[in-house]
């Protein structure tokens, strides 16, 4: 079959207006239109023919148009919209590929049409924040999974928050979110918390584990994963955002702050102290690194941290200020190892903590030297 529409095709259509003839004619005309080789007058004529064909009672005819015109930018908007609102068989290619459709068109279809069309829209090569927001509100896990897995979809932080609220426990959605290139750090922290809760349920159910023990494992895995969100290139705002998210979720605990300090993440510790004490970050840095420790003691109390852990924090700060990264391979891991060894050794020698407190610290930090 030749792709070029000829006078013979038109004559055949007149004499034999069967479904096969109409579908073949629609396909030929669509292919020619898509090629961009028609003259201006021919384009106008073809557009008028399309307007007639989109009203054809046979799905096969309309499907032929949609399949061949879905990636044609010159297609008249009314023709594209008519095909996009058609039955799924006709509409899906147009919804997934047509650049003729506007955001308003797509949002209207999201609000009024079914899941198959919504999935097609979520799979477009480019999806705006406005369209993404409408897709999230469909409350369809399948739609949202396709959306968050789509690298070309721009999704606002508020919409991502909504995704975590509604589908944070979905493995498919979690997988899509974790593969996104620019996941806001606050969203990443919330996702870590949701994944950790799922881990707890698995531990208790599958391994007949006591809830308290599962909680301890959960806390440790969550804290390590959360602190792992801070990369070497993370800026001050990233750290502050993470701290704010933790505080809002009641997860900015003394243990995660002490863990960060023992991991050498002084920026996180400073930001956390600033958040809890409501003291500016600039002043926090001065008070924390005050050699006399009076400033740190005052701001520690203001932050509402446990009094019995103050000696640990104080000594960790002192040791941290005395040590330096050596700049060699794996210096972060060696720094953590040395800092932790010195911290525990000095407490054992000084008798500055009860045995129970030392055991508590050891249980919390027994894996810290293996991090990173």
Residue pairs with C-beta under 8 A, 6 or more apart in sequence:
1 24
1 28
2 28
3 28
3 31
3 32
4 28
4 32
5 25
5 28
5 29
5 32
9 24
9 25
9 28
10 25
12 21
12 25
13 21
13 22
13 25
19 58
19 60
19 61
22 53
22 56
22 58
22 61
23 58
23 60
23 61
23 64
24 64
26 53
26 56
26 61
26 62
26 64
26 65
27 64
27 68
29 46
29 49
29 50
30 50
30 64
30 65
30 67
30 68
30 69
31 68
32 38
32 46
33 43
33 46
33 50
33 68
33 69
33 72
33 74
33 75
34 68
34 69
34 71
34 72
36 74
38 46
43 74
47 75
47 76
47 79
50 65
50 69
50 75
50 76
50 79
51 76
51 78
51 79
53 61
53 62
53 65
54 62
54 65
54 79
54 82
54 83
54 86
56 62
59 87
59 89
59 90
62 83
62 86
62 90
63 89
63 90
65 79
65 83
65 90
66 83
66 86
66 90
66 91
66 92
66 93
66 94
67 93
69 75
69 79
69 80
69 83
69 94
69 98
70 93
70 94
70 96
70 97
70 98
71 97
71 98
71 99
72 98
72 100
73 99
73 100
75 98
75 100
76 100
77 100
77 101
77 102
80 94
80 98
80 100
80 101
81 101
81 105
83 90
83 91
83 94
84 91
84 94
84 95
84 98
84 101
84 105
84 109
85 91
85 109
85 113
88 114
88 116
88 117
91 113
91 117
91 120
92 116
92 117
92 120
94 101
95 101
95 106
95 109
95 117
95 120
95 121
95 124
96 120
96 121
96 123
96 124
97 124
97 125
103 128
103 130
103 131
106 121
106 131
106 134
107 130
107 131
107 134
109 117
109 118
109 121
110 117
110 118
110 121
110 131
110 134
110 135
110 138
111 134
115 138
115 140
115 142
115 143
118 135
118 138
118 140
118 143
119 142
119 143
119 146
121 127
121 131
121 135
122 135
122 143
122 144
122 146
122 147
122 150
122 153
123 146
123 150
124 150
124 152
124 153
125 152
126 152
126 153
126 154
127 135
127 147
127 150
127 152
127 153
127 154
128 154
129 154
129 155
129 156
129 159
132 147
132 153
132 154
132 155
132 156
132 159
133 156
133 158
133 159
135 143
135 144
135 147
136 144
136 147
136 155
136 159
136 162
136 163
136 166
137 162
138 144
139 166
141 167
141 170
141 172
141 173
144 163
144 166
144 167
144 173
145 167
145 170
145 172
145 173
145 176
147 153
147 155
147 176
148 155
148 160
148 163
148 173
148 176
148 177
148 180
149 175
149 176
149 179
151 180
151 181
155 163
157 184
157 186
157 187
160 177
160 183
160 184
160 187
161 187
161 190
163 173
163 177
164 177
164 187
164 190
164 191
164 194
167 173
168 174
168 190
168 191
168 194
169 194
169 197
169 198
174 191
174 194
174 195
177 183
177 187
177 191
178 191
183 191
184 241
185 229
185 230
185 234
185 238
185 241
185 242
185 245
186 241
186 242
186 244
186 245
188 229
189 226
189 229
189 242
189 245
189 246
189 249
189 251
190 245
190 249
192 222
192 225
192 226
192 229
193 222
193 226
193 249
193 251
195 225
196 218
196 221
196 222
196 225
197 218
199 217
199 218
199 221
200 214
200 215
200 217
200 218
203 209
203 214
203 217
203 218
204 210
204 211
204 214
216 363
219 255
220 364
220 367
222 251
223 253
223 255
223 256
223 259
224 259
224 367
224 371
226 242
226 246
226 251
226 256
227 256
227 259
227 260
227 263
227 265
227 268
227 371
228 371
228 372
229 242
230 238
230 239
230 242
230 265
230 267
230 268
234 267
236 267
236 271
236 281
239 267
239 268
239 271
240 271
240 275
240 281
242 268
242 271
243 252
243 268
243 271
243 272
243 274
243 275
244 275
246 252
246 256
246 272
247 275
247 276
252 272
252 275
252 276
254 305
254 306
254 309
255 364
256 272
257 268
257 269
257 272
257 273
257 305
257 313
258 309
258 312
258 313
258 316
258 364
259 364
259 365
259 368
260 266
260 268
260 269
260 272
261 269
261 313
261 316
261 317
261 320
262 316
262 336
262 339
262 340
262 343
262 365
262 368
263 336
263 368
263 371
263 372
264 320
264 325
264 332
264 335
264 336
264 339
266 320
269 288
270 281
270 284
270 285
270 288
271 281
273 279
273 284
273 288
273 299
273 300
273 303
274 280
274 281
274 284
276 302
276 303
276 304
276 305
277 284
277 299
277 302
277 303
278 302
279 287
279 299
279 302
284 299
286 295
287 295
287 296
287 298
287 299
288 295
288 296
288 299
288 317
289 296
289 317
289 321
290 296
293 314
293 318
296 313
296 314
296 317
297 310
297 314
300 310
300 313
300 314
301 307
305 313
308 357
311 347
311 352
311 353
312 343
312 347
312 353
312 357
312 361
315 343
315 346
315 347
315 352
316 339
316 343
319 339
319 342
319 343
319 346
320 339
323 335
323 338
323 339
323 342
325 331
325 332
325 335
326 334
326 335
328 334
332 372
333 369
333 370
333 371
333 372
336 368
336 369
336 371
336 372
337 369
340 365
340 368
340 369
344 358
344 361
344 362
346 352
347 353
347 358
348 358
353 361
